[in-house]
Amino acid sequence: MGLEMKTNCETCGRGLNDHAYICVHECTYCEGCTAKYDSICPNCNGELVRRPKPPAGMEH
């Protein structure tokens, strides 16, 4: 089971690119909102880390 590759930040709605951040529950944020939250998910208090890129050809 792979990651759900969400396309928008959960806080500001900005479209996401290669600079998306996720927590263990796959809450997804843009770089700016991640910095605003000091890399801590506001939903679960988990660490926000850079989301891995999908293999070539597997992008949405």
mmCIF file of the N, C-alpha and C atoms, coordinates in Angstrom:
data_MODEL
# 
_entry.id   MODEL 
# 
loop_
_atom_site.group_PDB 
_atom_site.id 
_atom_site.type_symbol 
_atom_site.label_atom_id 
_atom_site.label_alt_id 
_atom_site.label_comp_id 
_atom_site.label_asym_id 
_atom_site.label_entity_id 
_atom_site.label_seq_id 
_atom_site.pdbx_PDB_ins_code 
_atom_site.Cartn_x 
_atom_site.Cartn_y 
_atom_site.Cartn_z 
_atom_site.occupancy 
_atom_site.B_iso_or_equiv 
_atom_site.pdbx_formal_charge 
_atom_site.auth_seq_id 
_atom_site.auth_comp_id 
_atom_site.auth_asym_id 
_atom_site.auth_atom_id 
_atom_site.pdbx_PDB_model_num 
ATOM 1   N N  . MET A 1 1  ? 0.848  -1.174 0.000   1.00 0.00 ? 1  MET A N  1 
ATOM 2   C CA . MET A 1 1  ? 0.000  0.000  0.000   1.00 0.00 ? 1  MET A CA 1 
ATOM 3   C C  . MET A 1 1  ? 0.894  1.238  0.000   1.00 0.00 ? 1  MET A C  1 
ATOM 4   N N  . GLY A 1 2  ? 0.732  2.108  -0.997  1.00 0.00 ? 2  GLY A N  1 
ATOM 5   C CA . GLY A 1 2  ? 1.552  3.303  -1.125  1.00 0.00 ? 2  GLY A CA 1 
ATOM 6   C C  . GLY A 1 2  ? 0.940  4.504  -0.439  1.00 0.00 ? 2  GLY A C  1 
ATOM 7   N N  . LEU A 1 3  ? 1.687  5.577  -0.473  1.00 0.00 ? 3  LEU A N  1 
ATOM 8   C CA . LEU A 1 3  ? 1.209  6.830  0.095   1.00 0.00 ? 3  LEU A CA 1 
ATOM 9   C C  . LEU A 1 3  ? 0.096  7.411  -0.769  1.00 0.00 ? 3  LEU A C  1 
ATOM 10  N N  . GLU A 1 4  ? -0.850 8.063  -0.121  1.00 0.00 ? 4  GLU A N  1 
ATOM 11  C CA . GLU A 1 4  ? -1.849 8.832  -0.854  1.00 0.00 ? 4  GLU A CA 1 
ATOM 12  C C  . GLU A 1 4  ? -1.177 10.152 -1.219  1.00 0.00 ? 4  GLU A C  1 
ATOM 13  N N  . MET A 1 5  ? -0.981 10.400 -2.488  1.00 0.00 ? 5  MET A N  1 
ATOM 14  C CA . MET A 1 5  ? -0.261 11.590 -2.927  1.00 0.00 ? 5  MET A CA 1 
ATOM 15  C C  . MET A 1 5  ? -1.235 12.762 -3.064  1.00 0.00 ? 5  MET A C  1 
ATOM 16  N N  . LYS A 1 6  ? -1.539 13.396 -1.943  1.00 0.00 ? 6  LYS A N  1 
ATOM 17  C CA . LYS A 1 6  ? -2.459 14.533 -1.938  1.00 0.00 ? 6  LYS A CA 1 
ATOM 18  C C  . LYS A 1 6  ? -1.863 15.668 -2.759  1.00 0.00 ? 6  LYS A C  1 
ATOM 19  N N  . THR A 1 7  ? -2.706 16.452 -3.383  1.00 0.00 ? 7  THR A N  1 
ATOM 20  C CA . THR A 1 7  ? -2.237 17.483 -4.302  1.00 0.00 ? 7  THR A CA 1 
ATOM 21  C C  . THR A 1 7  ? -2.318 18.902 -3.749  1.00 0.00 ? 7  THR A C  1 
ATOM 22  N N  . ASN A 1 8  ? -2.921 19.072 -2.547  1.00 0.00 ? 8  ASN A N  1 
ATOM 23  C CA . ASN A 1 8  ? -3.044 20.402 -1.949  1.00 0.00 ? 8  ASN A CA 1 
ATOM 24  C C  . ASN A 1 8  ? -2.712 20.369 -0.467  1.00 0.00 ? 8  ASN A C  1 
ATOM 25  N N  . CYS A 1 9  ? -2.152 21.483 0.022   1.00 0.00 ? 9  CYS A N  1 
ATOM 26  C CA . CYS A 1 9  ? -1.844 21.644 1.439   1.00 0.00 ? 9  CYS A CA 1 
ATOM 27  C C  . CYS A 1 9  ? -3.139 21.620 2.249   1.00 0.00 ? 9  CYS A C  1 
ATOM 28  N N  . GLU A 1 10 ? -3.125 20.913 3.363   1.00 0.00 ? 10 GLU A N  1 
ATOM 29  C CA . GLU A 1 10 ? -4.319 20.811 4.213   1.00 0.00 ? 10 GLU A CA 1 
ATOM 30  C C  . GLU A 1 10 ? -4.648 22.104 4.940   1.00 0.00 ? 10 GLU A C  1 
ATOM 31  N N  . THR A 1 11 ? -3.687 23.024 5.053   1.00 0.00 ? 11 THR A N  1 
ATOM 32  C CA . THR A 1 11 ? -3.943 24.281 5.747   1.00 0.00 ? 11 THR A CA 1 
ATOM 33  C C  . THR A 1 11 ? -4.334 25.400 4.792   1.00 0.00 ? 11 THR A C  1 
ATOM 34  N N  . CYS A 1 12 ? -3.488 25.680 3.814   1.00 0.00 ? 12 CYS A N  1 
ATOM 35  C CA . CYS A 1 12 ? -3.716 26.847 2.957   1.00 0.00 ? 12 CYS A CA 1 
ATOM 36  C C  . CYS A 1 12 ? -4.305 26.500 1.597   1.00 0.00 ? 12 CYS A C  1 
ATOM 37  N N  . GLY A 1 13 ? -4.334 25.218 1.242   1.00 0.00 ? 13 GLY A N  1 
ATOM 38  C CA . GLY A 1 13 ? -4.906 24.809 -0.032  1.00 0.00 ? 13 GLY A CA 1 
ATOM 39  C C  . GLY A 1 13 ? -3.975 24.964 -1.223  1.00 0.00 ? 13 GLY A C  1 
ATOM 40  N N  . ARG A 1 14 ? -2.770 25.450 -0.988  1.00 0.00 ? 14 ARG A N  1 
ATOM 41  C CA . ARG A 1 14 ? -1.800 25.637 -2.071  1.00 0.00 ? 14 ARG A CA 1 
ATOM 42  C C  . ARG A 1 14 ? -1.510 24.299 -2.742  1.00 0.00 ? 14 ARG A C  1 
ATOM 43  N N  . GLY A 1 15 ? -1.350 24.326 -4.054  1.00 0.00 ? 15 GLY A N  1 
ATOM 44  C CA . GLY A 1 15 ? -0.975 23.118 -4.783  1.00 0.00 ? 15 GLY A CA 1 
ATOM 45  C C  . GLY A 1 15 ? 0.408  22.652 -4.355  1.00 0.00 ? 15 GLY A C  1 
ATOM 46  N N  . LEU A 1 16 ? 0.558  21.352 -4.207  1.00 0.00 ? 16 LEU A N  1 
ATOM 47  C CA . LEU A 1 16 ? 1.824  20.786 -3.753  1.00 0.00 ? 16 LEU A CA 1 
ATOM 48  C C  . LEU A 1 16 ? 2.656  20.318 -4.929  1.00 0.00 ? 16 LEU A C  1 
ATOM 49  N N  . ASN A 1 17 ? 3.960  20.367 -4.753  1.00 0.00 ? 17 ASN A N  1 
ATOM 50  C CA . ASN A 1 17 ? 4.899  19.871 -5.748  1.00 0.00 ? 17 ASN A CA 1 
ATOM 51  C C  . ASN A 1 17 ? 5.888  18.948 -5.037  1.00 0.00 ? 17 ASN A C  1 
ATOM 52  N N  . ASP A 1 18 ? 7.112  18.946 -5.444  1.00 0.00 ? 18 ASP A N  1 
ATOM 53  C CA . ASP A 1 18 ? 8.117  18.085 -4.819  1.00 0.00 ? 18 ASP A CA 1 
ATOM 54  C C  . ASP A 1 18 ? 8.477  18.508 -3.397  1.00 0.00 ? 18 ASP A C  1 
ATOM 55  N N  . HIS A 1 19 ? 7.950  19.628 -2.936  1.00 0.00 ? 19 HIS A N  1 
ATOM 56  C CA . HIS A 1 19 ? 8.296  20.135 -1.606  1.00 0.00 ? 19 HIS A CA 1 
ATOM 57  C C  . HIS A 1 19 ? 7.149  19.963 -0.618  1.00 0.00 ? 19 HIS A C  1 
ATOM 58  N N  . ALA A 1 20 ? 6.463  18.841 -0.672  1.00 0.00 ? 20 ALA A N  1 
ATOM 59  C CA . ALA A 1 20 ? 5.381  18.542 0.262   1.00 0.00 ? 20 ALA A CA 1 
ATOM 60  C C  . ALA A 1 20 ? 5.940  17.829 1.487   1.00 0.00 ? 20 ALA A C  1 
ATOM 61  N N  . TYR A 1 21 ? 5.267  18.014 2.616   1.00 0.00 ? 21 TYR A N  1 
ATOM 62  C CA . TYR A 1 21 ? 5.674  17.398 3.879   1.00 0.00 ? 21 TYR A CA 1 
ATOM 63  C C  . TYR A 1 21 ? 4.508  16.610 4.447   1.00 0.00 ? 21 TYR A C  1 
ATOM 64  N N  . ILE A 1 22 ? 4.802  15.454 5.051   1.00 0.00 ? 22 ILE A N  1 
ATOM 65  C CA . ILE A 1 22 ? 3.761  14.588 5.612   1.00 0.00 ? 22 ILE A CA 1 
ATOM 66  C C  . ILE A 1 22 ? 4.144  14.096 7.000   1.00 0.00 ? 22 ILE A C  1 
ATOM 67  N N  . CYS A 1 23 ? 3.130  13.665 7.754   1.00 0.00 ? 23 CYS A N  1 
ATOM 68  C CA . CYS A 1 23 ? 3.348  13.002 9.043   1.00 0.00 ? 23 CYS A CA 1 
ATOM 69  C C  . CYS A 1 23 ? 3.058  11.512 8.869   1.00 0.00 ? 23 CYS A C  1 
ATOM 70  N N  . VAL A 1 24 ? 3.108  10.747 9.934   1.00 0.00 ? 24 VAL A N  1 
ATOM 71  C CA . VAL A 1 24 ? 2.881  9.305  9.844   1.00 0.00 ? 24 VAL A CA 1 
ATOM 72  C C  . VAL A 1 24 ? 1.455  8.971  9.418   1.00 0.00 ? 24 VAL A C  1 
ATOM 73  N N  . HIS A 1 25 ? 0.520  9.893  9.599   1.00 0.00 ? 25 HIS A N  1 
ATOM 74  C CA . HIS A 1 25 ? -0.870 9.664  9.203   1.00 0.00 ? 25 HIS A CA 1 
ATOM 75  C C  . HIS A 1 25 ? -1.170 10.236 7.820   1.00 0.00 ? 25 HIS A C  1 
ATOM 76  N N  . GLU A 1 26 ? -0.127 10.696 7.129   1.00 0.00 ? 26 GLU A N  1 
ATOM 77  C CA . GLU A 1 26 ? -0.206 11.257 5.780   1.00 0.00 ? 26 GLU A CA 1 
ATOM 78  C C  . GLU A 1 26 ? -0.934 12.592 5.709   1.00 0.00 ? 26 GLU A C  1 
ATOM 79  N N  . CYS A 1 27 ? -1.007 13.311 6.824   1.00 0.00 ? 27 CYS A N  1 
ATOM 80  C CA . CYS A 1 27 ? -1.456 14.694 6.760   1.00 0.00 ? 27 CYS A CA 1 
ATOM 81  C C  . CYS A 1 27 ? -0.404 15.401 5.907   1.00 0.00 ? 27 CYS A C  1 
ATOM 82  N N  . THR A 1 28 ? -0.816 16.283 5.016   1.00 0.00 ? 28 THR A N  1 
ATOM 83  C CA . THR A 1 28 ? 0.092  16.817 4.005   1.00 0.00 ? 28 THR A CA 1 
ATOM 84  C C  . THR A 1 28 ? 0.064  18.341 3.998   1.00 0.00 ? 28 THR A C  1 
ATOM 85  N N  . TYR A 1 29 ? 1.271  18.946 3.993   1.00 0.00 ? 29 TYR A N  1 
ATOM 86  C CA . TYR A 1 29 ? 1.408  20.399 4.068   1.00 0.00 ? 29 TYR A CA 1 
ATOM 87  C C  . TYR A 1 29 ? 2.467  20.908 3.106   1.00 0.00 ? 29 TYR A C  1 
ATOM 88  N N  . CYS A 1 30 ? 2.322  22.171 2.722   1.00 0.00 ? 30 CYS A N  1 
ATOM 89  C CA . CYS A 1 30 ? 3.322  22.818 1.879   1.00 0.00 ? 30 CYS A CA 1 
ATOM 90  C C  . CYS A 1 30 ? 4.521  23.220 2.751   1.00 0.00 ? 30 CYS A C  1 
ATOM 91  N N  . GLU A 1 31 ? 5.552  23.669 2.095   1.00 0.00 ? 31 GLU A N  1 
ATOM 92  C CA . GLU A 1 31 ? 6.776  24.058 2.795   1.00 0.00 ? 31 GLU A CA 1 
ATOM 93  C C  . GLU A 1 31 ? 6.530  25.210 3.773   1.00 0.00 ? 31 GLU A C  1 
ATOM 94  N N  . GLY A 1 32 ? 5.734  26.212 3.349   1.00 0.00 ? 32 GLY A N  1 
ATOM 95  C CA . GLY A 1 32 ? 5.458  27.363 4.201   1.00 0.00 ? 32 GLY A CA 1 
ATOM 96  C C  . GLY A 1 32 ? 4.686  27.001 5.459   1.00 0.00 ? 32 GLY A C  1 
ATOM 97  N N  . CYS A 1 33 ? 3.646  26.194 5.308   1.00 0.00 ? 33 CYS A N  1 
ATOM 98  C CA . CYS A 1 33 ? 2.861  25.790 6.479   1.00 0.00 ? 33 CYS A CA 1 
ATOM 99  C C  . CYS A 1 33 ? 3.670  24.871 7.388   1.00 0.00 ? 33 CYS A C  1 
ATOM 100 N N  . THR A 1 34 ? 4.505  24.028 6.813   1.00 0.00 ? 34 THR A N  1 
ATOM 101 C CA . THR A 1 34 ? 5.369  23.163 7.624   1.00 0.00 ? 34 THR A CA 1 
ATOM 102 C C  . THR A 1 34 ? 6.287  24.019 8.491   1.00 0.00 ? 34 THR A C  1 
ATOM 103 N N  . ALA A 1 35 ? 6.845  25.084 7.920   1.00 0.00 ? 35 ALA A N  1 
ATOM 104 C CA . ALA A 1 35 ? 7.711  25.988 8.692   1.00 0.00 ? 35 ALA A CA 1 
ATOM 105 C C  . ALA A 1 35 ? 6.898  26.690 9.783   1.00 0.00 ? 35 ALA A C  1 
ATOM 106 N N  . LYS A 1 36 ? 5.673  27.097 9.449   1.00 0.00 ? 36 LYS A N  1 
ATOM 107 C CA . LYS A 1 36 ? 4.804  27.776 10.429  1.00 0.00 ? 36 LYS A CA 1 
ATOM 108 C C  . LYS A 1 36 ? 4.528  26.876 11.629  1.00 0.00 ? 36 LYS A C  1 
ATOM 109 N N  . TYR A 1 37 ? 4.401  25.565 11.376  1.00 0.00 ? 37 TYR A N  1 
ATOM 110 C CA . TYR A 1 37 ? 4.123  24.601 12.442  1.00 0.00 ? 37 TYR A CA 1 
ATOM 111 C C  . TYR A 1 37 ? 5.395  24.005 13.051  1.00 0.00 ? 37 TYR A C  1 
ATOM 112 N N  . ASP A 1 38 ? 6.558  24.576 12.711  1.00 0.00 ? 38 ASP A N  1 
ATOM 113 C CA . ASP A 1 38 ? 7.838  24.071 13.232  1.00 0.00 ? 38 ASP A CA 1 
ATOM 114 C C  . ASP A 1 38 ? 7.990  22.566 13.007  1.00 0.00 ? 38 ASP A C  1 
ATOM 115 N N  . SER A 1 39 ? 7.533  22.092 11.835  1.00 0.00 ? 39 SER A N  1 
ATOM 116 C CA . SER A 1 39 ? 7.644  20.689 11.411  1.00 0.00 ? 39 SER A CA 1 
ATOM 117 C C  . SER A 1 39 ? 6.923  19.709 12.333  1.00 0.00 ? 39 SER A C  1 
ATOM 118 N N  . ILE A 1 40 ? 5.868  20.201 13.023  1.00 0.00 ? 40 ILE A N  1 
ATOM 119 C CA . ILE A 1 40 ? 5.033  19.345 13.875  1.00 0.00 ? 40 ILE A CA 1 
ATOM 120 C C  . ILE A 1 40 ? 3.606  19.393 13.336  1.00 0.00 ? 40 ILE A C  1 
ATOM 121 N N  . CYS A 1 41 ? 3.025  18.229 13.050  1.00 0.00 ? 41 CYS A N  1 
ATOM 122 C CA . CYS A 1 41 ? 1.681  18.161 12.505  1.00 0.00 ? 41 CYS A CA 1 
ATOM 123 C C  . CYS A 1 41 ? 0.672  18.720 13.512  1.00 0.00 ? 41 CYS A C  1 
ATOM 124 N N  . PRO A 1 42 ? -0.161 19.696 13.089  1.00 0.00 ? 42 PRO A N  1 
ATOM 125 C CA . PRO A 1 42 ? -1.148 20.252 14.009  1.00 0.00 ? 42 PRO A CA 1 
ATOM 126 C C  . PRO A 1 42 ? -2.291 19.278 14.316  1.00 0.00 ? 42 PRO A C  1 
ATOM 127 N N  . ASN A 1 43 ? -2.426 18.208 13.538  1.00 0.00 ? 43 ASN A N  1 
ATOM 128 C CA . ASN A 1 43 ? -3.498 17.235 13.766  1.00 0.00 ? 43 ASN A CA 1 
ATOM 129 C C  . ASN A 1 43 ? -3.113 16.182 14.801  1.00 0.00 ? 43 ASN A C  1 
ATOM 130 N N  . CYS A 1 44 ? -1.881 15.666 14.718  1.00 0.00 ? 44 CYS A N  1 
ATOM 131 C CA . CYS A 1 44 ? -1.505 14.533 15.570  1.00 0.00 ? 44 CYS A CA 1 
ATOM 132 C C  . CYS A 1 44 ? -0.222 14.769 16.378  1.00 0.00 ? 44 CYS A C  1 
ATOM 133 N N  . ASN A 1 45 ? 0.417  15.914 16.196  1.00 0.00 ? 45 ASN A N  1 
ATOM 134 C CA . ASN A 1 45 ? 1.683  16.251 16.851  1.00 0.00 ? 45 ASN A CA 1 
ATOM 135 C C  . ASN A 1 45 ? 2.848  15.386 16.395  1.00 0.00 ? 45 ASN A C  1 
ATOM 136 N N  . GLY A 1 46 ? 2.681  14.688 15.266  1.00 0.00 ? 46 GLY A N  1 
ATOM 137 C CA . GLY A 1 46 ? 3.775  13.905 14.688  1.00 0.00 ? 46 GLY A CA 1 
ATOM 138 C C  . GLY A 1 46 ? 4.730  14.802 13.919  1.00 0.00 ? 46 GLY A C  1 
ATOM 139 N N  . GLU A 1 47 ? 5.909  14.301 13.660  1.00 0.00 ? 47 GLU A N  1 
ATOM 140 C CA . GLU A 1 47 ? 6.922  15.038 12.909  1.00 0.00 ? 47 GLU A CA 1 
ATOM 141 C C  . GLU A 1 47 ? 6.515  15.130 11.437  1.00 0.00 ? 47 GLU A C  1 
ATOM 142 N N  . LEU A 1 48 ? 6.666  16.316 10.857  1.00 0.00 ? 48 LEU A N  1 
ATOM 143 C CA . LEU A 1 48 ? 6.438  16.498 9.427   1.00 0.00 ? 48 LEU A CA 1 
ATOM 144 C C  . LEU A 1 48 ? 7.779  16.360 8.715   1.00 0.00 ? 48 LEU A C  1 
ATOM 145 N N  . VAL A 1 49 ? 7.831  15.459 7.751   1.00 0.00 ? 49 VAL A N  1 
ATOM 146 C CA . VAL A 1 49 ? 9.053  15.207 6.991   1.00 0.00 ? 49 VAL A CA 1 
ATOM 147 C C  . VAL A 1 49 ? 8.749  15.323 5.503   1.00 0.00 ? 49 VAL A C  1 
ATOM 148 N N  . ARG A 1 50 ? 9.789  15.543 4.710   1.00 0.00 ? 50 ARG A N  1 
ATOM 149 C CA . ARG A 1 50 ? 9.596  15.676 3.272   1.00 0.00 ? 50 ARG A CA 1 
ATOM 150 C C  . ARG A 1 50 ? 8.997  14.402 2.695   1.00 0.00 ? 50 ARG A C  1 
ATOM 151 N N  . ARG A 1 51 ? 7.969  14.568 1.897   1.00 0.00 ? 51 ARG A N  1 
ATOM 152 C CA . ARG A 1 51 ? 7.301  13.439 1.261   1.00 0.00 ? 51 ARG A CA 1 
ATOM 153 C C  . ARG A 1 51 ? 8.199  12.890 0.144   1.00 0.00 ? 51 ARG A C  1 
ATOM 154 N N  . PRO A 1 52 ? 8.356  11.565 0.081   1.00 0.00 ? 52 PRO A N  1 
ATOM 155 C CA . PRO A 1 52 ? 9.182  11.003 -1.001  1.00 0.00 ? 52 PRO A CA 1 
ATOM 156 C C  . PRO A 1 52 ? 8.522  11.208 -2.355  1.00 0.00 ? 52 PRO A C  1 
ATOM 157 N N  . LYS A 1 53 ? 9.341  11.277 -3.380  1.00 0.00 ? 53 LYS A N  1 
ATOM 158 C CA . LYS A 1 53 ? 8.836  11.424 -4.743  1.00 0.00 ? 53 LYS A CA 1 
ATOM 159 C C  . LYS A 1 53 ? 8.460  10.056 -5.281  1.00 0.00 ? 53 LYS A C  1 
ATOM 160 N N  . PRO A 1 54 ? 7.389  9.977  -6.080  1.00 0.00 ? 54 PRO A N  1 
ATOM 161 C CA . PRO A 1 54 ? 7.031  8.693  -6.694  1.00 0.00 ? 54 PRO A CA 1 
ATOM 162 C C  . PRO A 1 54 ? 8.039  8.345  -7.785  1.00 0.00 ? 54 PRO A C  1 
ATOM 163 N N  . PRO A 1 55 ? 8.169  7.064  -8.122  1.00 0.00 ? 55 PRO A N  1 
ATOM 164 C CA . PRO A 1 55 ? 9.047  6.677  -9.212  1.00 0.00 ? 55 PRO A CA 1 
ATOM 165 C C  . PRO A 1 55 ? 8.603  7.315  -10.520 1.00 0.00 ? 55 PRO A C  1 
ATOM 166 N N  . ALA A 1 56 ? 9.535  7.536  -11.431 1.00 0.00 ? 56 ALA A N  1 
ATOM 167 C CA . ALA A 1 56 ? 9.211  8.120  -12.729 1.00 0.00 ? 56 ALA A CA 1 
ATOM 168 C C  . ALA A 1 56 ? 8.097  7.322  -13.387 1.00 0.00 ? 56 ALA A C  1 
ATOM 169 N N  . GLY A 1 57 ? 7.126  8.025  -13.944 1.00 0.00 ? 57 GLY A N  1 
ATOM 170 C CA . GLY A 1 57 ? 6.008  7.376  -14.604 1.00 0.00 ? 57 GLY A CA 1 
ATOM 171 C C  . GLY A 1 57 ? 4.852  7.059  -13.687 1.00 0.00 ? 57 GLY A C  1 
ATOM 172 N N  . MET A 1 58 ? 5.014  7.239  -12.372 1.00 0.00 ? 58 MET A N  1 
ATOM 173 C CA . MET A 1 58 ? 3.965  6.911  -11.410 1.00 0.00 ? 58 MET A CA 1 
ATOM 174 C C  . MET A 1 58 ? 3.268  8.162  -10.882 1.00 0.00 ? 58 MET A C  1 
ATOM 175 N N  . GLU A 1 59 ? 3.671  9.354  -11.369 1.00 0.00 ? 59 GLU A N  1 
ATOM 176 C CA . GLU A 1 59 ? 3.053  10.591 -10.897 1.00 0.00 ? 59 GLU A CA 1 
ATOM 177 C C  . GLU A 1 59 ? 1.610  10.637 -11.339 1.00 0.00 ? 59 GLU A C  1 
ATOM 178 N N  . HIS A 1 60 ? 0.813  11.437 -10.609 1.00 0.00 ? 60 HIS A N  1 
ATOM 179 C CA . HIS A 1 60 ? -0.599 11.621 -10.976 1.00 0.00 ? 60 HIS A CA 1 
ATOM 180 C C  . HIS A 1 60 ? -0.708 12.497 -12.173 1.00 0.00 ? 60 HIS A C  1 
# 
